[in-house]
Amino acid sequence: MESGSPAEQAGLLLGDLIVALGDQVVTSVEGLRAALGSDRLGQSITIKILRGGEPREITATIAERA
């Protein structure tokens, strides 16, 4: 993960498995990219993850990659 990236700022860690963005279930990298489209830039969203097998939720603001 890039230092200072939006993912790092949101608290995502290497190894976290994203399972949903808001109410949208994520089942593939393509699905994740589609859910993070430019129409969502600047929006805050709840990200559901698995960290070490344990479900967690974090909030992130969608931003462009540097």
mmCIF file as Biopython writes it, N, C-alpha, C and O atoms, coordinates in Angstrom:
data_model
#
loop_
_atom_site.group_PDB
_atom_site.id
_atom_site.type_symbol
_atom_site.label_atom_id
_atom_site.label_alt_id
_atom_site.label_comp_id
_atom_site.label_asym_id
_atom_site.label_entity_id
_atom_site.label_seq_id
_atom_site.pdbx_PDB_ins_code
_atom_site.Cartn_x
_atom_site.Cartn_y
_atom_site.Cartn_z
_atom_site.occupancy
_atom_site.B_iso_or_equiv
_atom_site.auth_seq_id
_atom_site.auth_asym_id
_atom_site.pdbx_PDB_model_num
ATOM 1   N N  . MET A ? 1  ? 0.844   -1.165  0.000   1.0 0.0 1  A 1 
ATOM 2   C CA . MET A ? 1  ? 0.000   0.000   0.000   1.0 0.0 1  A 1 
ATOM 3   C C  . MET A ? 1  ? 0.894   1.233   0.000   1.0 0.0 1  A 1 
ATOM 4   O O  . MET A ? 1  ? 1.912   1.280   0.690   1.0 0.0 1  A 1 
ATOM 5   N N  . GLU A ? 2  ? 0.496   2.228   -0.785  1.0 0.0 2  A 1 
ATOM 6   C CA . GLU A ? 2  ? 1.287   3.450   -0.886  1.0 0.0 2  A 1 
ATOM 7   C C  . GLU A ? 2  ? 1.157   4.299   0.367   1.0 0.0 2  A 1 
ATOM 8   O O  . GLU A ? 2  ? 0.068   4.470   0.916   1.0 0.0 2  A 1 
ATOM 9   N N  . SER A ? 3  ? 2.280   4.821   0.800   1.0 0.0 3  A 1 
ATOM 10  C CA . SER A ? 3  ? 2.280   5.712   1.953   1.0 0.0 3  A 1 
ATOM 11  C C  . SER A ? 3  ? 1.488   6.970   1.611   1.0 0.0 3  A 1 
ATOM 12  O O  . SER A ? 3  ? 1.713   7.584   0.568   1.0 0.0 3  A 1 
ATOM 13  N N  . GLY A ? 4  ? 0.569   7.349   2.481   1.0 0.0 4  A 1 
ATOM 14  C CA . GLY A ? 4  ? -0.237  8.543   2.281   1.0 0.0 4  A 1 
ATOM 15  C C  . GLY A ? 4  ? -1.416  8.362   1.342   1.0 0.0 4  A 1 
ATOM 16  O O  . GLY A ? 4  ? -2.135  9.319   1.055   1.0 0.0 4  A 1 
ATOM 17  N N  . SER A ? 5  ? -1.620  7.149   0.863   1.0 0.0 5  A 1 
ATOM 18  C CA . SER A ? 5  ? -2.720  6.884   -0.075  1.0 0.0 5  A 1 
ATOM 19  C C  . SER A ? 5  ? -4.064  7.019   0.646   1.0 0.0 5  A 1 
ATOM 20  O O  . SER A ? 5  ? -4.122  6.947   1.873   1.0 0.0 5  A 1 
ATOM 21  N N  . PRO A ? 6  ? -5.145  7.215   -0.119  1.0 0.0 6  A 1 
ATOM 22  C CA . PRO A ? 6  ? -6.465  7.262   0.514   1.0 0.0 6  A 1 
ATOM 23  C C  . PRO A ? 6  ? -6.768  5.999   1.325   1.0 0.0 6  A 1 
ATOM 24  O O  . PRO A ? 6  ? -7.393  6.082   2.383   1.0 0.0 6  A 1 
ATOM 25  N N  . ALA A ? 7  ? -6.337  4.844   0.845   1.0 0.0 7  A 1 
ATOM 26  C CA . ALA A ? 7  ? -6.569  3.595   1.578   1.0 0.0 7  A 1 
ATOM 27  C C  . ALA A ? 7  ? -5.844  3.613   2.920   1.0 0.0 7  A 1 
ATOM 28  O O  . ALA A ? 7  ? -6.413  3.223   3.940   1.0 0.0 7  A 1 
ATOM 29  N N  . GLU A ? 8  ? -4.596  4.061   2.923   1.0 0.0 8  A 1 
ATOM 30  C CA . GLU A ? 8  ? -3.843  4.131   4.179   1.0 0.0 8  A 1 
ATOM 31  C C  . GLU A ? 8  ? -4.481  5.140   5.124   1.0 0.0 8  A 1 
ATOM 32  O O  . GLU A ? 8  ? -4.599  4.883   6.322   1.0 0.0 8  A 1 
ATOM 33  N N  . GLN A ? 9  ? -4.888  6.275   4.597   1.0 0.0 9  A 1 
ATOM 34  C CA . GLN A ? 9  ? -5.513  7.297   5.438   1.0 0.0 9  A 1 
ATOM 35  C C  . GLN A ? 9  ? -6.808  6.802   6.063   1.0 0.0 9  A 1 
ATOM 36  O O  . GLN A ? 9  ? -7.173  7.231   7.158   1.0 0.0 9  A 1 
ATOM 37  N N  . ALA A ? 10 ? -7.507  5.899   5.375   1.0 0.0 10 A 1 
ATOM 38  C CA . ALA A ? 10 ? -8.752  5.339   5.901   1.0 0.0 10 A 1 
ATOM 39  C C  . ALA A ? 10 ? -8.501  4.282   6.963   1.0 0.0 10 A 1 
ATOM 40  O O  . ALA A ? 10 ? -9.409  3.922   7.713   1.0 0.0 10 A 1 
ATOM 41  N N  . GLY A ? 11 ? -7.269  3.781   7.030   1.0 0.0 11 A 1 
ATOM 42  C CA . GLY A ? 11 ? -6.951  2.762   8.028   1.0 0.0 11 A 1 
ATOM 43  C C  . GLY A ? 11 ? -6.874  1.355   7.480   1.0 0.0 11 A 1 
ATOM 44  O O  . GLY A ? 11 ? -6.756  0.401   8.249   1.0 0.0 11 A 1 
ATOM 45  N N  . LEU A ? 12 ? -6.938  1.200   6.151   1.0 0.0 12 A 1 
ATOM 46  C CA . LEU A ? 12 ? -6.774  -0.133  5.562   1.0 0.0 12 A 1 
ATOM 47  C C  . LEU A ? 12 ? -5.342  -0.597  5.743   1.0 0.0 12 A 1 
ATOM 48  O O  . LEU A ? 12 ? -4.406  0.197   5.661   1.0 0.0 12 A 1 
ATOM 49  N N  . LEU A ? 13 ? -5.180  -1.878  5.988   1.0 0.0 13 A 1 
ATOM 50  C CA . LEU A ? 13 ? -3.862  -2.473  6.157   1.0 0.0 13 A 1 
ATOM 51  C C  . LEU A ? 13 ? -3.634  -3.524  5.090   1.0 0.0 13 A 1 
ATOM 52  O O  . LEU A ? 13 ? -4.582  -4.098  4.554   1.0 0.0 13 A 1 
ATOM 53  N N  . LEU A ? 14 ? -2.375  -3.772  4.787   1.0 0.0 14 A 1 
ATOM 54  C CA . LEU A ? 14 ? -2.018  -4.835  3.863   1.0 0.0 14 A 1 
ATOM 55  C C  . LEU A ? 14 ? -2.587  -6.143  4.399   1.0 0.0 14 A 1 
ATOM 56  O O  . LEU A ? 14 ? -2.361  -6.481  5.561   1.0 0.0 14 A 1 
ATOM 57  N N  . GLY A ? 15 ? -3.308  -6.871  3.586   1.0 0.0 15 A 1 
ATOM 58  C CA . GLY A ? 15 ? -3.924  -8.115  4.017   1.0 0.0 15 A 1 
ATOM 59  C C  . GLY A ? 15 ? -5.399  -7.997  4.330   1.0 0.0 15 A 1 
ATOM 60  O O  . GLY A ? 15 ? -6.084  -9.013  4.446   1.0 0.0 15 A 1 
ATOM 61  N N  . ASP A ? 16 ? -5.915  -6.763  4.472   1.0 0.0 16 A 1 
ATOM 62  C CA . ASP A ? 16 ? -7.350  -6.590  4.683   1.0 0.0 16 A 1 
ATOM 63  C C  . ASP A ? 16 ? -8.083  -7.042  3.425   1.0 0.0 16 A 1 
ATOM 64  O O  . ASP A ? 16 ? -7.627  -6.794  2.308   1.0 0.0 16 A 1 
ATOM 65  N N  . LEU A ? 17 ? -9.205  -7.696  3.609   1.0 0.0 17 A 1 
ATOM 66  C CA . LEU A ? 17 ? -10.027 -8.151  2.501   1.0 0.0 17 A 1 
ATOM 67  C C  . LEU A ? 17 ? -11.299 -7.315  2.478   1.0 0.0 17 A 1 
ATOM 68  O O  . LEU A ? 17 ? -12.109 -7.384  3.402   1.0 0.0 17 A 1 
ATOM 69  N N  . ILE A ? 18 ? -11.475 -6.522  1.418   1.0 0.0 18 A 1 
ATOM 70  C CA . ILE A ? 18 ? -12.675 -5.695  1.277   1.0 0.0 18 A 1 
ATOM 71  C C  . ILE A ? 18 ? -13.808 -6.594  0.801   1.0 0.0 18 A 1 
ATOM 72  O O  . ILE A ? 18 ? -13.698 -7.259  -0.229  1.0 0.0 18 A 1 
ATOM 73  N N  . VAL A ? 19 ? -14.901 -6.605  1.566   1.0 0.0 19 A 1 
ATOM 74  C CA . VAL A ? 19 ? -16.040 -7.452  1.203   1.0 0.0 19 A 1 
ATOM 75  C C  . VAL A ? 19 ? -17.254 -6.640  0.771   1.0 0.0 19 A 1 
ATOM 76  O O  . VAL A ? 19 ? -18.151 -7.177  0.122   1.0 0.0 19 A 1 
ATOM 77  N N  . ALA A ? 20 ? -17.300 -5.346  1.121   1.0 0.0 20 A 1 
ATOM 78  C CA . ALA A ? 20 ? -18.417 -4.508  0.691   1.0 0.0 20 A 1 
ATOM 79  C C  . ALA A ? 20 ? -18.044 -3.037  0.790   1.0 0.0 20 A 1 
ATOM 80  O O  . ALA A ? 20 ? -17.268 -2.627  1.653   1.0 0.0 20 A 1 
ATOM 81  N N  . LEU A ? 21 ? -18.615 -2.262  -0.112  1.0 0.0 21 A 1 
ATOM 82  C CA . LEU A ? 21 ? -18.530 -0.802  -0.068  1.0 0.0 21 A 1 
ATOM 83  C C  . LEU A ? 21 ? -19.960 -0.321  0.118   1.0 0.0 21 A 1 
ATOM 84  O O  . LEU A ? 21 ? -20.797 -0.477  -0.771  1.0 0.0 21 A 1 
ATOM 85  N N  . GLY A ? 22 ? -20.234 0.262   1.277   1.0 0.0 22 A 1 
ATOM 86  C CA . GLY A ? 22 ? -21.616 0.603   1.585   1.0 0.0 22 A 1 
ATOM 87  C C  . GLY A ? 22 ? -22.420 -0.685  1.613   1.0 0.0 22 A 1 
ATOM 88  O O  . GLY A ? 22 ? -22.060 -1.636  2.306   1.0 0.0 22 A 1 
ATOM 89  N N  . ASP A ? 23 ? -23.508 -0.713  0.857   1.0 0.0 23 A 1 
ATOM 90  C CA . ASP A ? 23 ? -24.351 -1.910  0.793   1.0 0.0 23 A 1 
ATOM 91  C C  . ASP A ? 23 ? -24.016 -2.792  -0.399  1.0 0.0 23 A 1 
ATOM 92  O O  . ASP A ? 23 ? -24.665 -3.816  -0.613  1.0 0.0 23 A 1 
ATOM 93  N N  . GLN A ? 24 ? -23.004 -2.405  -1.181  1.0 0.0 24 A 1 
ATOM 94  C CA . GLN A ? 24 ? -22.637 -3.155  -2.386  1.0 0.0 24 A 1 
ATOM 95  C C  . GLN A ? 24 ? -21.558 -4.190  -2.070  1.0 0.0 24 A 1 
ATOM 96  O O  . GLN A ? 24 ? -20.437 -3.836  -1.704  1.0 0.0 24 A 1 
ATOM 97  N N  . VAL A ? 25 ? -21.903 -5.469  -2.216  1.0 0.0 25 A 1 
ATOM 98  C CA . VAL A ? 25 ? -20.958 -6.555  -1.980  1.0 0.0 25 A 1 
ATOM 99  C C  . VAL A ? 25 ? -19.893 -6.531  -3.070  1.0 0.0 25 A 1 
ATOM 100 O O  . VAL A ? 25 ? -20.209 -6.344  -4.245  1.0 0.0 25 A 1 
ATOM 101 N N  . VAL A ? 26 ? -18.628 -6.720  -2.685  1.0 0.0 26 A 1 
ATOM 102 C CA . VAL A ? 26 ? -17.504 -6.743  -3.622  1.0 0.0 26 A 1 
ATOM 103 C C  . VAL A ? 26 ? -17.015 -8.182  -3.746  1.0 0.0 26 A 1 
ATOM 104 O O  . VAL A ? 26 ? -16.633 -8.804  -2.754  1.0 0.0 26 A 1 
ATOM 105 N N  . THR A ? 27 ? -17.030 -8.709  -4.976  1.0 0.0 27 A 1 
ATOM 106 C CA . THR A ? 27 ? -16.621 -10.099 -5.187  1.0 0.0 27 A 1 
ATOM 107 C C  . THR A ? 27 ? -15.413 -10.232 -6.099  1.0 0.0 27 A 1 
ATOM 108 O O  . THR A ? 27 ? -14.899 -11.331 -6.305  1.0 0.0 27 A 1 
ATOM 109 N N  . SER A ? 28 ? -14.951 -9.085  -6.656  1.0 0.0 28 A 1 
ATOM 110 C CA . SER A ? 28 ? -13.812 -9.142  -7.572  1.0 0.0 28 A 1 
ATOM 111 C C  . SER A ? 28 ? -13.118 -7.790  -7.612  1.0 0.0 28 A 1 
ATOM 112 O O  . SER A ? 28 ? -13.667 -6.778  -7.177  1.0 0.0 28 A 1 
ATOM 113 N N  . VAL A ? 29 ? -11.899 -7.792  -8.142  1.0 0.0 29 A 1 
ATOM 114 C CA . VAL A ? 29 ? -11.161 -6.536  -8.304  1.0 0.0 29 A 1 
ATOM 115 C C  . VAL A ? 29 ? -11.910 -5.612  -9.256  1.0 0.0 29 A 1 
ATOM 116 O O  . VAL A ? 29 ? -11.971 -4.402  -9.042  1.0 0.0 29 A 1 
ATOM 117 N N  . GLU A ? 30 ? -12.479 -6.195  -10.309 1.0 0.0 30 A 1 
ATOM 118 C CA . GLU A ? 30 ? -13.231 -5.389  -11.275 1.0 0.0 30 A 1 
ATOM 119 C C  . GLU A ? 30 ? -14.444 -4.744  -10.608 1.0 0.0 30 A 1 
ATOM 120 O O  . GLU A ? 30 ? -14.768 -3.587  -10.875 1.0 0.0 30 A 1 
ATOM 121 N N  . GLY A ? 31 ? -15.108 -5.500  -9.740  1.0 0.0 31 A 1 
ATOM 122 C CA . GLY A ? 31 ? -16.245 -4.957  -9.010  1.0 0.0 31 A 1 
ATOM 123 C C  . GLY A ? 31 ? -15.845 -3.840  -8.075  1.0 0.0 31 A 1 
ATOM 124 O O  . GLY A ? 31 ? -16.570 -2.856  -7.929  1.0 0.0 31 A 1 
ATOM 125 N N  . LEU A ? 32 ? -14.689 -3.985  -7.437  1.0 0.0 32 A 1 
ATOM 126 C CA . LEU A ? 32 ? -14.172 -2.942  -6.559  1.0 0.0 32 A 1 
ATOM 127 C C  . LEU A ? 32 ? -13.877 -1.680  -7.350  1.0 0.0 32 A 1 
ATOM 128 O O  . LEU A ? 32 ? -14.256 -0.584  -6.937  1.0 0.0 32 A 1 
ATOM 129 N N  . ARG A ? 33 ? -13.209 -1.824  -8.478  1.0 0.0 33 A 1 
ATOM 130 C CA . ARG A ? 33 ? -12.889 -0.654  -9.314  1.0 0.0 33 A 1 
ATOM 131 C C  . ARG A ? 33 ? -14.160 0.042   -9.799  1.0 0.0 33 A 1 
ATOM 132 O O  . ARG A ? 33 ? -14.231 1.271   -9.810  1.0 0.0 33 A 1 
ATOM 133 N N  . ALA A ? 34 ? -15.154 -0.737  -10.196 1.0 0.0 34 A 1 
ATOM 134 C CA . ALA A ? 34 ? -16.415 -0.160  -10.661 1.0 0.0 34 A 1 
ATOM 135 C C  . ALA A ? 34 ? -17.110 0.608   -9.538  1.0 0.0 34 A 1 
ATOM 136 O O  . ALA A ? 34 ? -17.688 1.669   -9.773  1.0 0.0 34 A 1 
ATOM 137 N N  . ALA A ? 35 ? -17.053 0.077   -8.329  1.0 0.0 35 A 1 
ATOM 138 C CA . ALA A ? 35 ? -17.693 0.717   -7.182  1.0 0.0 35 A 1 
ATOM 139 C C  . ALA A ? 35 ? -16.976 1.993   -6.764  1.0 0.0 35 A 1 
ATOM 140 O O  . ALA A ? 35 ? -17.560 2.840   -6.088  1.0 0.0 35 A 1 
ATOM 141 N N  . LEU A ? 36 ? -15.722 2.134   -7.157  1.0 0.0 36 A 1 
ATOM 142 C CA . LEU A ? 36 ? -14.922 3.308   -6.800  1.0 0.0 36 A 1 
ATOM 143 C C  . LEU A ? 36 ? -14.806 4.273   -7.970  1.0 0.0 36 A 1 
ATOM 144 O O  . LEU A ? 36 ? -13.788 4.948   -8.117  1.0 0.0 36 A 1 
ATOM 145 N N  . GLY A ? 37 ? -15.831 4.344   -8.797  1.0 0.0 37 A 1 
ATOM 146 C CA . GLY A ? 37 ? -15.812 5.194   -9.983  1.0 0.0 37 A 1 
ATOM 147 C C  . GLY A ? 37 ? -15.679 6.669   -9.663  1.0 0.0 37 A 1 
ATOM 148 O O  . GLY A ? 37 ? -15.891 7.091   -8.526  1.0 0.0 37 A 1 
ATOM 149 N N  . SER A ? 38 ? -15.330 7.445   -10.666 1.0 0.0 38 A 1 
ATOM 150 C CA . SER A ? 38 ? -15.085 8.879   -10.493 1.0 0.0 38 A 1 
ATOM 151 C C  . SER A ? 38 ? -16.324 9.630   -10.018 1.0 0.0 38 A 1 
ATOM 152 O O  . SER A ? 38 ? -16.203 10.723  -9.465  1.0 0.0 38 A 1 
ATOM 153 N N  . ASP A ? 39 ? -17.515 9.066   -10.223 1.0 0.0 39 A 1 
ATOM 154 C CA . ASP A ? 39 ? -18.736 9.717   -9.749  1.0 0.0 39 A 1 
ATOM 155 C C  . ASP A ? 39 ? -18.846 9.708   -8.224  1.0 0.0 39 A 1 
ATOM 156 O O  . ASP A ? 39 ? -19.700 10.392  -7.659  1.0 0.0 39 A 1 
ATOM 157 N N  . ARG A ? 40 ? -17.984 8.936   -7.556  1.0 0.0 40 A 1 
ATOM 158 C CA . ARG A ? 40 ? -18.016 8.849   -6.086  1.0 0.0 40 A 1 
ATOM 159 C C  . ARG A ? 40 ? -16.907 9.668   -5.425  1.0 0.0 40 A 1 
ATOM 160 O O  . ARG A ? 40 ? -16.806 9.677   -4.199  1.0 0.0 40 A 1 
ATOM 161 N N  . LEU A ? 41 ? -16.075 10.353  -6.206  1.0 0.0 41 A 1 
ATOM 162 C CA . LEU A ? 41 ? -14.975 11.133  -5.626  1.0 0.0 41 A 1 
ATOM 163 C C  . LEU A ? 41 ? -15.502 12.116  -4.592  1.0 0.0 41 A 1 
ATOM 164 O O  . LEU A ? 41 ? -16.488 12.815  -4.826  1.0 0.0 41 A 1 
ATOM 165 N N  . GLY A ? 42 ? -14.839 12.158  -3.459  1.0 0.0 42 A 1 
ATOM 166 C CA . GLY A ? 42 ? -15.199 13.072  -2.388  1.0 0.0 42 A 1 
ATOM 167 C C  . GLY A ? 42 ? -16.276 12.554  -1.450  1.0 0.0 42 A 1 
ATOM 168 O O  . GLY A ? 42 ? -16.545 13.168  -0.417  1.0 0.0 42 A 1 
ATOM 169 N N  . GLN A ? 43 ? -16.898 11.429  -1.797  1.0 0.0 43 A 1 
ATOM 170 C CA . GLN A ? 43 ? -17.946 10.865  -0.953  1.0 0.0 43 A 1 
ATOM 171 C C  . GLN A ? 43 ? -17.345 10.018  0.165   1.0 0.0 43 A 1 
ATOM 172 O O  . GLN A ? 43 ? -16.325 9.353   -0.019  1.0 0.0 43 A 1 
ATOM 173 N N  . SER A ? 44 ? -17.992 10.056  1.318   1.0 0.0 44 A 1 
ATOM 174 C CA . SER A ? 44 ? -17.607 9.204   2.436   1.0 0.0 44 A 1 
ATOM 175 C C  . SER A ? 44 ? -18.400 7.910   2.328   1.0 0.0 44 A 1 
ATOM 176 O O  . SER A ? 44 ? -19.591 7.929   2.019   1.0 0.0 44 A 1 
ATOM 177 N N  . ILE A ? 45 ? -17.737 6.791   2.581   1.0 0.0 45 A 1 
ATOM 178 C CA . ILE A ? 45 ? -18.379 5.488   2.433   1.0 0.0 45 A 1 
ATOM 179 C C  . ILE A ? 45 ? -17.903 4.547   3.531   1.0 0.0 45 A 1 
ATOM 180 O O  . ILE A ? 45 ? -16.764 4.634   3.988   1.0 0.0 45 A 1 
ATOM 181 N N  . THR A ? 46 ? -18.783 3.653   3.945   1.0 0.0 46 A 1 
ATOM 182 C CA . THR A ? 46 ? -18.417 2.612   4.897   1.0 0.0 46 A 1 
ATOM 183 C C  . THR A ? 46 ? -17.848 1.428   4.129   1.0 0.0 46 A 1 
ATOM 184 O O  . THR A ? 46 ? -18.468 0.942   3.184   1.0 0.0 46 A 1 
ATOM 185 N N  . ILE A ? 47 ? -16.682 0.970   4.529   1.0 0.0 47 A 1 
ATOM 186 C CA . ILE A ? 47 ? -16.039 -0.173  3.890   1.0 0.0 47 A 1 
ATOM 187 C C  . ILE A ? 47 ? -16.060 -1.325  4.885   1.0 0.0 47 A 1 
ATOM 188 O O  . ILE A ? 47 ? -15.563 -1.210  6.005   1.0 0.0 47 A 1 
ATOM 189 N N  . LYS A ? 48 ? -16.643 -2.431  4.455   1.0 0.0 48 A 1 
ATOM 190 C CA . LYS A ? 48 ? -16.672 -3.632  5.290   1.0 0.0 48 A 1 
ATOM 191 C C  . LYS A ? 48 ? -15.496 -4.505  4.885   1.0 0.0 48 A 1 
ATOM 192 O O  . LYS A ? 48 ? -15.324 -4.832  3.711   1.0 0.0 48 A 1 
ATOM 193 N N  . ILE A ? 49 ? -14.692 -4.876  5.867   1.0 0.0 49 A 1 
ATOM 194 C CA . ILE A ? 49 ? -13.484 -5.657  5.596   1.0 0.0 49 A 1 
ATOM 195 C C  . ILE A ? 49 ? -13.420 -6.877  6.514   1.0 0.0 49 A 1 
ATOM 196 O O  . ILE A ? 49 ? -14.128 -6.971  7.516   1.0 0.0 49 A 1 
ATOM 197 N N  . LEU A ? 50 ? -12.556 -7.791  6.138   1.0 0.0 50 A 1 
ATOM 198 C CA . LEU A ? 50 ? -12.143 -8.868  7.028   1.0 0.0 50 A 1 
ATOM 199 C C  . LEU A ? 50 ? -10.674 -8.632  7.324   1.0 0.0 50 A 1 
ATOM 200 O O  . LEU A ? 50 ? -9.857  -8.513  6.411   1.0 0.0 50 A 1 
ATOM 201 N N  . ARG A ? 51 ? -10.345 -8.565  8.597   1.0 0.0 51 A 1 
ATOM 202 C CA . ARG A ? 51 ? -8.956  -8.386  9.034   1.0 0.0 51 A 1 
ATOM 203 C C  . ARG A ? 51 ? -8.643  -9.541  9.971   1.0 0.0 51 A 1 
ATOM 204 O O  . ARG A ? 51 ? -9.181  -9.630  11.075  1.0 0.0 51 A 1 
ATOM 205 N N  . GLY A ? 52 ? -7.758  -10.427 9.510   1.0 0.0 52 A 1 
ATOM 206 C CA . GLY A ? 52 ? -7.436  -11.596 10.320  1.0 0.0 52 A 1 
ATOM 207 C C  . GLY A ? 52 ? -8.648  -12.477 10.551  1.0 0.0 52 A 1 
ATOM 208 O O  . GLY A ? 52 ? -8.754  -13.140 11.582  1.0 0.0 52 A 1 
ATOM 209 N N  . GLY A ? 53 ? -9.567  -12.485 9.586   1.0 0.0 53 A 1 
ATOM 210 C CA . GLY A ? 53 ? -10.770 -13.291 9.693   1.0 0.0 53 A 1 
ATOM 211 C C  . GLY A ? 53 ? -11.907 -12.647 10.470  1.0 0.0 53 A 1 
ATOM 212 O O  . GLY A ? 53 ? -13.012 -13.188 10.521  1.0 0.0 53 A 1 
ATOM 213 N N  . GLU A ? 54 ? -11.640 -11.492 11.077  1.0 0.0 54 A 1 
ATOM 214 C CA . GLU A ? 54 ? -12.650 -10.798 11.872  1.0 0.0 54 A 1 
ATOM 215 C C  . GLU A ? 54 ? -13.287 -9.673  11.057  1.0 0.0 54 A 1 
ATOM 216 O O  . GLU A ? 54 ? -12.568 -8.875  10.457  1.0 0.0 54 A 1 
ATOM 217 N N  . PRO A ? 55 ? -14.618 -9.591  11.022  1.0 0.0 55 A 1 
ATOM 218 C CA . PRO A ? 55 ? -15.274 -8.499  10.284  1.0 0.0 55 A 1 
ATOM 219 C C  . PRO A ? 55 ? -15.090 -7.165  11.006  1.0 0.0 55 A 1 
ATOM 220 O O  . PRO A ? 55 ? -15.138 -7.086  12.234  1.0 0.0 55 A 1 
ATOM 221 N N  . ARG A ? 56 ? -14.880 -6.130  10.211  1.0 0.0 56 A 1 
ATOM 222 C CA . ARG A ? 56 ? -14.737 -4.765  10.724  1.0 0.0 56 A 1 
ATOM 223 C C  . ARG A ? 56 ? -15.332 -3.806  9.727   1.0 0.0 56 A 1 
ATOM 224 O O  . ARG A ? 56 ? -15.533 -4.152  8.563   1.0 0.0 56 A 1 
ATOM 225 N N  . GLU A ? 57 ? -15.616 -2.598  10.181  1.0 0.0 57 A 1 
ATOM 226 C CA . GLU A ? 57 ? -16.075 -1.538  9.303   1.0 0.0 57 A 1 
ATOM 227 C C  . GLU A ? 57 ? -15.203 -0.312  9.524   1.0 0.0 57 A 1 
ATOM 228 O O  . GLU A ? 57 ? -14.870 0.039   10.656  1.0 0.0 57 A 1 
ATOM 229 N N  . ILE A ? 58 ? -14.843 0.329   8.424   1.0 0.0 58 A 1 
ATOM 230 C CA . ILE A ? 58 ? -14.108 1.588   8.505   1.0 0.0 58 A 1 
ATOM 231 C C  . ILE A ? 58 ? -14.791 2.577   7.567   1.0 0.0 58 A 1 
ATOM 232 O O  . ILE A ? 58 ? -15.508 2.175   6.650   1.0 0.0 58 A 1 
ATOM 233 N N  . THR A ? 59 ? -14.573 3.845   7.791   1.0 0.0 59 A 1 
ATOM 234 C CA . THR A ? 59 ? -15.136 4.879   6.929   1.0 0.0 59 A 1 
ATOM 235 C C  . THR A ? 59 ? -13.997 5.535   6.166   1.0 0.0 59 A 1 
ATOM 236 O O  . THR A ? 59 ? -12.939 5.831   6.723   1.0 0.0 59 A 1 
ATOM 237 N N  . ALA A ? 60 ? -14.238 5.755   4.877   1.0 0.0 60 A 1 
ATOM 238 C CA . ALA A ? 60 ? -13.215 6.363   4.036   1.0 0.0 60 A 1 
ATOM 239 C C  . ALA A ? 60 ? -13.863 7.386   3.113   1.0 0.0 60 A 1 
ATOM 240 O O  . ALA A ? 60 ? -15.052 7.300   2.805   1.0 0.0 60 A 1 
ATOM 241 N N  . THR A ? 61 ? -13.068 8.347   2.679   1.0 0.0 61 A 1 
ATOM 242 C CA . THR A ? 61 ? -13.491 9.295   1.658   1.0 0.0 61 A 1 
ATOM 243 C C  . THR A ? 61 ? -12.833 8.894   0.354   1.0 0.0 61 A 1 
ATOM 244 O O  . THR A ? 61 ? -11.612 8.757   0.285   1.0 0.0 61 A 1 
ATOM 245 N N  . ILE A ? 62 ? -13.640 8.705   -0.684  1.0 0.0 62 A 1 
ATOM 246 C CA . ILE A ? 62 ? -13.135 8.282   -1.984  1.0 0.0 62 A 1 
ATOM 247 C C  . ILE A ? 62 ? -12.320 9.405   -2.597  1.0 0.0 62 A 1 
ATOM 248 O O  . ILE A ? 62 ? -12.801 10.532  -2.712  1.0 0.0 62 A 1 
ATOM 249 N N  . ALA A ? 63 ? -11.089 9.106   -2.990  1.0 0.0 63 A 1 
ATOM 250 C CA . ALA A ? 63 ? -10.192 10.086  -3.569  1.0 0.0 63 A 1 
ATOM 251 C C  . ALA A ? 63 ? -9.429  9.446   -4.735  1.0 0.0 63 A 1 
ATOM 252 O O  . ALA A ? 63 ? -9.352  8.223   -4.853  1.0 0.0 63 A 1 
ATOM 253 N N  . GLU A ? 64 ? -8.868  10.307  -5.594  1.0 0.0 64 A 1 
ATOM 254 C CA . GLU A ? 64 ? -8.065  9.807   -6.713  1.0 0.0 64 A 1 
ATOM 255 C C  . GLU A ? 64 ? -6.727  9.314   -6.210  1.0 0.0 64 A 1 
ATOM 256 O O  . GLU A ? 64 ? -6.170  9.832   -5.242  1.0 0.0 64 A 1 
ATOM 257 N N  . ARG A ? 65 ? -6.221  8.288   -6.899  1.0 0.0 65 A 1 
ATOM 258 C CA . ARG A ? 65 ? -4.869  7.833   -6.606  1.0 0.0 65 A 1 
ATOM 259 C C  . ARG A ? 65 ? -3.879  8.854   -7.125  1.0 0.0 65 A 1 
ATOM 260 O O  . ARG A ? 65 ? -4.088  9.473   -8.169  1.0 0.0 65 A 1 
ATOM 261 N N  . ALA A ? 66 ? -2.814  9.019   -6.390  1.0 0.0 66 A 1 
ATOM 262 C CA . ALA A ? 66 ? -1.786  9.996   -6.803  1.0 0.0 66 A 1 
ATOM 263 C C  . ALA A ? 66 ? -0.911  9.426   -7.888  1.0 0.0 66 A 1 
ATOM 264 O O  . ALA A ? 66 ? 0.005   10.099  -8.359  1.0 0.0 66 A 1 
#
